[in-house]
């Protein structure tokens, strides 16, 4: 098996606000695509494929009760400060994973209300 996750989409209410949120948190630029009735902004390629996107469609709505995706980051504390100053909220603070050398995680609500996880080895 190559990689378990094929592709993910994070829904949003306000496309430009959500894209700006993730570009700021991760220090990235997200290529955008307008389809007929959908907008997408793609996370940077990994091994030649984008792992996922921010998506807007009339019937694709954010929810705090959906699937929890955890994204890698360099420094959770730094990311959390950017999250809070850009309209997000901390749901679960930085927490050590209680298994040998497994790193840390946190969960935040993004600018659209989705709950997203972060993972870091430090």
N, C-alpha and C positions, 0 to 999 in steps of 0.2 A: 504494500500500500504506500502511495507517495506521501501525501499529507491528508490528515483526516478531514480538515475543514476545506471544502471546495470554494465557497464564496459566502459572504454574509452581506446583508443590507440592513442599515440602521435607518428606520423611518424618521421623518421630521415634519414639523408643522411649517416652519419657515426655513426654506432651503439655504438662503445666503447666511442666515444667522448660524445654522448648524454647521455649515462648511467652515465658516470663520472660527467657530468654537474648536473644531478638531484640528484645523490648520495651526491655530495658536497653541493648543495643548501639546501637540507633537512636533511643532516647528517644521511643518511640511507644507508643500503645495499640492493641492488635489486637482487633477484634471477633471473638467466638468463636461457633461454630455446632456444635451436636451433631446429627449426622444419625443414622440408625438404627445403623449399625455403624462410623461414622467421625466424627472430630472435626476441625474446621478452625478456624484463627485467621488472619484476613486482614490482609495488609499494607495500609497506607493507600491510599485511592483516588488514582489518577492519571487526570486527564481523565474522571472519573466511573466508572472501573472499577478494581477491585483488580487489581494485576499478578500476585498470587500469594498463597499461604498456607502455613502450617505445617500438615501433615496427619498424623493418626494413623489407621491402620486395621491390623487384625491382620496382613495380608499385604503391607503397604507399608512396607518396612524401609530405614533409612538405610544408606548405603554411601559409602565414600571413593572408589569407582571409577565412580560414575555421572556424569551430565552435570554440567558445571561452570557454575553460574550466577554471574554477577558483578553485585553490587548497588552502587549509587552511595552514597557517604557524603561527609560534609563534610571530615573529617580522618582519614586512615588511621591515623596514630600514636595519636590519641586512641581510635579504635575498637579498635585492637589491644590497648591496655592494658585496655579494658573486656572484650574477648574473653577474655584470659588470666585476668582476675580473676573471670570468671563461668563457668569450666569449659571454655573453648575452648582451642585450641592454634594457634600460628602454624605454617603449613606452608611458605609462601613469604613472606619478609618484604617490607616496602614496597620496591617496585622501580620505577625510572623506566622508562617505556615509551620505547624508543629510536626514536621517530618525533617529528618536530617538534610541540611543543605538545600531546602526547597524554596527559599526566598520569602517574599512578602506579597501580599495582595491587598487591594482595597476595592470598594464599590462606590461609584458616584452616579448621581443623576445628571445627565447632560443638559444642554440648554433647551432640549425638547421634552424632557421628562423621562427618557429611556434610562434604565439602569444598566451600566456598563462596568466591567471589572478591569482593573489594571494589575499587572504582574511585573515584578522586578526581582532579580537575584540579590539586590542589595537594599 
